[in-house]
Amino acid sequence: MLKNSFTSLSTIAQVLAESFADDPSFEQVFPQTPDRSSAIRAFFEPFVADASKRGKIIMAPNSQGVCIWYPAEVEIFDERFEQMVVEIIEIIVKVAGTETAQFWQYLIEQVGRHEPQQHHCEVFFLGLKPSARGKGIGQGLLKPVLDYADENQVPCYLVSSNARNISFYERHGFAKYCPIKITDTYSMTGMWRDFVNR
């Protein structure tokens, strides 16, 4: 289940691109163009590179999905993250134009404004390819994060970009923490899970 040295960062980015292609947030940011898939992969590559250094990457068997998460001791939103955001904006400008890049920058700022100040671990991306959904694979990707949270007695936070995933996270102990309004017709949901004493 864990990423190993034989899984390239570009492969992980490609799995995430396939997993999030139909996500409402990516439908907002990336227009339907012939090179949309490669644009989304390019978007994910800096995130995967950062997670390989500072966070954790879990790959489902047969590359069916990926979870990127950060332990509580990592300060995610530091100067390196800010530099990565600049890099991603440049990527989006190249592949989708300035207007799209400005919208994504606004989206990430809205998400950042709602980031809890309390010490916590964070699920940054959890995605499954369409063919892998509904088979319990997501639970397998999430379990190591929750095990870490409970063993280290720290809460866990994530932002659900898709309303259909909220019930999945609620089944695993998360509760709605805050709505994150992006447009008049689209909001994300911050979700919080307190650790469980074992």
Rosetta blueprint (number, residue, H / E / L):
1 M L
2 L E
3 K L
4 N L
5 S L
6 F L
7 T L
8 S L
9 L H
10 S H
11 T H
12 I H
13 A H
14 Q H
15 V H
16 L H
17 A H
18 E H
19 S H
20 F H
21 A L
22 D L
23 D L
24 P H
25 S H
26 F H
27 E H
28 Q H
29 V H
30 F L
31 P L
32 Q L
33 T L
34 P L
35 D L
36 R H
37 S H
38 S H
39 A H
40 I H
41 R H
42 A H
43 F H
44 F H
45 E H
46 P H
47 F H
48 V H
49 A H
50 D H
51 A H
52 S H
53 K H
54 R H
55 G L
56 K E
57 I E
58 I E
59 M E
60 A L
61 P H
62 N H
63 S H
64 Q L
65 G E
66 V E
67 C E
68 I E
69 W E
70 Y E
71 P L
72 A L
73 E L
74 V L
75 E L
76 I L
77 F L
78 D L
79 E H
80 R H
81 F H
82 E H
83 Q H
84 M H
85 V H
86 V H
87 E H
88 I H
89 I H
90 E H
91 I H
92 I H
93 V H
94 K H
95 V H
96 A H
97 G L
98 T H
99 E H
100 T H
101 A H
102 Q H
103 F H
104 W H
105 Q H
106 Y H
107 L H
108 I H
109 E H
110 Q H
111 V H
112 G H
113 R H
114 H L
115 E L
116 P L
117 Q L
118 Q L
119 H L
120 H L
121 C E
122 E E
123 V E
124 F E
125 F E
126 L E
127 G E
128 L E
129 K L
130 P H
131 S H
132 A H
133 R L
134 G L
135 K L
136 G L
137 I H
138 G H
139 Q H
140 G H
141 L H
142 L H
143 K H
144 P H
145 V H
146 L H
147 D H
148 Y H
149 A H
150 D H
151 E H
152 N H
153 Q L
154 V L
155 P L
156 C E
157 Y E
158 L E
159 V E
160 S E
161 S L
162 N L
163 A H
164 R H
165 N H
166 I H
167 S H
168 F H
169 Y H
170 E H
171 R H
172 H L
173 G L
174 F L
175 A E
176 K E
177 Y E
178 C E
179 P E
180 I E
181 K E
182 I L
183 T L
184 D L
185 T L
186 Y L
187 S E
188 M E
189 T E
190 G E
191 M E
192 W E
193 R E
194 D L
195 F L
196 V L
197 N L
198 R L
